[in-house]
Amino acid sequence: MKAHRWFAIVVLMMAMAGSAFAREAKSKVTPAFPELAKRMNITGVVKVEVVVAPNGSVKSAKATGGHPLLIDAAVTAAKGFKYESNPEETTEKIEFKFGGSN
């Protein structure tokens, strides 16, 4: 009886933690390197936070760090990602590297 109760508690904790585990991206989009950033030799990392619907589509994306000339390309690419289905909406983090050694 106690083993069943322990198992139920673990399952409940995992269900409540839902978004504590990253969802796997089924398809990713590579951002276009902005021409102005190329000409100005701007490189770097852009961090994007996405809200993923239960069906795996990206509902919203916002940059949380990165060079202003690179942000639009990163956010646009992030919106094109497709994730595994999940019963809950989750928030995921993506990092895009522009220039240098990708």
Residue frames relative to the residue before (quaternion, step in Angstrom):
aa qw qx qy qz dx dy dz
M 1.0000 0.0000 0.0000 0.0000 0.00 0.00 0.00
K 0.6741 0.5006 -0.3061 0.4486 3.59 0.89 -0.90
A 0.6218 0.5438 -0.3459 0.4449 3.61 1.02 -0.74
H 0.6464 0.5128 -0.3196 0.4659 3.59 1.00 -0.78
R 0.6422 0.5181 -0.3224 0.4639 3.56 0.99 -0.83
W 0.6448 0.5209 -0.3169 0.4610 3.60 0.95 -0.89
F 0.6465 0.5184 -0.3132 0.4639 3.58 0.95 -0.91
A 0.6519 0.5155 -0.3125 0.4600 3.61 0.94 -0.86
I 0.6424 0.5133 -0.3251 0.4671 3.59 1.01 -0.78
V 0.6509 0.5082 -0.3189 0.4652 3.60 0.93 -0.86
V 0.6528 0.5052 -0.3166 0.4673 3.60 0.91 -0.87
L 0.6528 0.5108 -0.3108 0.4651 3.59 0.94 -0.84
M 0.6550 0.5050 -0.3171 0.4642 3.61 0.95 -0.83
M 0.6477 0.5080 -0.3228 0.4672 3.58 1.00 -0.78
A 0.6478 0.5133 -0.3185 0.4642 3.59 0.99 -0.79
M 0.6701 0.4923 -0.2993 0.4680 3.57 0.98 -0.81
A 0.6721 0.5003 -0.2912 0.4618 3.58 1.11 -0.69
G 0.0727 0.8818 -0.4647 0.0344 3.59 1.32 -0.30
S 0.8181 0.2590 -0.1340 0.4957 3.57 0.41 -1.18
A 0.4621 0.6787 -0.4579 0.3408 3.63 1.23 0.08
F 0.7132 0.3768 -0.2345 0.5426 3.59 1.21 -0.44
A 0.4660 -0.6924 0.4775 0.2748 3.55 -0.87 0.99
R 0.3856 -0.6898 0.5645 0.2385 3.54 -1.09 0.77
E 0.4706 -0.6687 0.5054 0.2755 3.52 -1.13 0.70
A 0.3663 -0.7055 0.5611 0.2307 3.58 -0.93 0.90
K 0.3253 -0.7506 0.5468 0.1783 3.58 -0.77 1.07
S 0.7882 -0.0063 -0.0033 0.6154 3.58 1.09 -0.65
K 0.1833 -0.7848 0.5891 0.0591 3.52 -1.07 0.89
V 0.2707 -0.7345 0.6004 0.1638 3.54 -1.26 0.51
T 0.3183 -0.7302 0.5733 0.1920 3.56 -0.92 0.93
P 0.4102 -0.7281 0.4846 0.2585 3.60 -0.74 0.99
A 0.4661 -0.6308 0.5383 0.3085 3.55 -1.20 0.59
F 0.3998 -0.7010 0.5322 0.2558 3.58 -0.88 0.92
P 0.4209 -0.7269 0.4739 0.2644 3.64 -0.51 1.10
E 0.5446 -0.6596 0.4180 0.3059 3.57 -0.85 1.02
L 0.6506 0.5128 -0.3248 0.4563 3.61 0.92 -0.84
A 0.6431 0.5137 -0.3222 0.4677 3.59 0.97 -0.80
K 0.6190 0.5343 -0.3391 0.4651 3.61 1.05 -0.75
R 0.6869 0.4961 -0.2837 0.4489 3.56 0.83 -1.05
M 0.7211 0.4184 -0.2342 0.5000 3.57 1.11 -0.71
N 0.4059 -0.7422 0.4402 0.3010 3.59 1.35 0.11
I 0.3224 0.7367 -0.5208 0.2866 3.55 0.98 0.88
T 0.0105 0.7778 -0.6268 0.0460 3.55 -0.85 1.04
G 0.3289 0.7617 -0.5306 0.1737 3.54 -1.25 0.11
V 0.5252 -0.6103 0.5052 0.3106 3.49 -1.41 -0.09
V 0.1329 -0.7496 0.6428 0.0847 3.54 -1.08 0.81
K 0.2090 -0.7672 0.5976 0.1029 3.55 -0.86 1.03
V 0.0584 -0.7983 0.5991 -0.0178 3.54 -0.86 1.04
E 0.2032 -0.7500 0.6192 0.1134 3.54 -1.05 0.88
V 0.0859 -0.8107 0.5789 0.0171 3.59 -0.77 1.04
V 0.2811 -0.6951 0.6312 0.1984 3.53 -1.24 0.62
V 0.1535 -0.8128 0.5612 0.0290 3.54 -0.66 1.20
A 0.4103 -0.7137 0.5230 0.2208 3.56 -0.83 1.07
P 0.6787 -0.4932 0.3448 0.4209 3.61 -1.19 0.35
N 0.6770 0.4926 -0.3019 0.4561 3.62 1.06 -0.65
G 0.6062 -0.6015 0.3334 0.3995 3.62 1.28 -0.02
S 0.5625 0.5878 -0.4048 0.4173 3.60 1.22 -0.08
V 0.4814 -0.6545 0.5018 0.2967 3.56 -1.17 0.60
K 0.2934 -0.7741 0.5425 0.1429 3.57 -0.68 1.15
S 0.7932 -0.0880 0.0845 0.5967 3.56 1.00 -0.80
A 0.0983 -0.7774 0.6197 0.0442 3.53 -1.27 0.51
K 0.0553 0.7863 -0.6144 0.0339 3.56 -1.03 0.79
A 0.4675 -0.6691 0.5074 0.2762 3.53 -1.07 0.81
T 0.1690 -0.7819 0.5932 0.0905 3.54 -1.04 0.83
G 0.8018 -0.0377 -0.0010 0.5964 3.57 1.29 0.09
G 0.5183 0.6337 -0.4752 0.3226 3.53 -1.17 0.61
H 0.6520 -0.5132 0.3899 0.3993 3.54 -1.33 0.28
P 0.5657 -0.6442 0.4018 0.3218 3.60 -0.88 0.91
L 0.6628 0.5038 -0.3219 0.4509 3.63 1.02 -0.63
L 0.7009 0.4572 -0.2621 0.4806 3.60 1.22 -0.35
I 0.5237 0.6970 -0.3878 0.2993 3.56 1.19 -0.54
D 0.6688 0.5150 -0.3279 0.4242 3.63 0.74 -0.95
A 0.6597 0.5051 -0.3110 0.4615 3.59 0.93 -0.87
A 0.6618 0.5080 -0.3059 0.4587 3.59 0.97 -0.83
V 0.6673 0.4943 -0.3040 0.4668 3.59 0.90 -0.91
T 0.6355 0.5239 -0.3281 0.4627 3.60 0.98 -0.83
A 0.6604 0.4932 -0.3080 0.4751 3.60 0.93 -0.86
A 0.6481 0.5366 -0.3214 0.4344 3.60 0.90 -0.88
K 0.6372 0.5380 -0.3260 0.4452 3.59 1.04 -0.74
G 0.6733 0.5002 -0.2890 0.4614 3.58 1.21 -0.41
F 0.4688 0.6708 -0.4502 0.3572 3.60 1.25 -0.07
K 0.1418 -0.7502 0.6387 0.0956 3.56 -1.25 0.53
Y 0.1810 -0.8108 0.5542 0.0521 3.56 -0.79 1.08
E 0.6470 -0.4744 0.4175 0.4265 3.52 -1.36 0.20
S 0.5464 -0.5915 0.4730 0.3575 3.57 -1.18 0.54
N 0.0056 -0.7739 0.6322 -0.0372 3.53 -1.21 0.63
P 0.5529 -0.6323 0.4090 0.3567 3.63 -0.94 0.67
E 0.7669 0.3283 -0.1627 0.5269 3.59 1.14 -0.62
E 0.5126 -0.5612 0.5410 0.3600 3.53 -1.32 0.37
T 0.0704 -0.8062 0.5869 0.0263 3.59 -0.97 0.82
T 0.3273 -0.6880 0.6041 0.2334 3.53 -1.36 0.24
E 0.0695 -0.8038 0.5908 -0.0074 3.56 -0.80 1.06
K 0.2947 -0.7393 0.5791 0.1764 3.56 -1.25 0.47
I 0.0842 -0.7790 0.6212 0.0119 3.55 -1.00 0.92
E 0.1356 -0.7617 0.6263 0.0959 3.57 -1.13 0.69
F 0.1348 -0.7736 0.6170 0.0523 3.55 -0.93 0.99
K 0.2049 -0.7647 0.6006 0.1120 3.59 -0.91 0.97
F 0.1266 -0.7789 0.6129 0.0398 3.55 -0.86 1.04
G 0.8435 0.1270 -0.1208 0.5077 3.56 -0.88 1.03
G 0.7071 0.4363 -0.3294 0.4485 3.54 -1.31 -0.08
S 0.6779 -0.4255 0.3521 0.4853 3.56 -1.08 -0.71
N 0.2626 -0.7907 0.5369 0.1326 3.55 -0.34 1.29
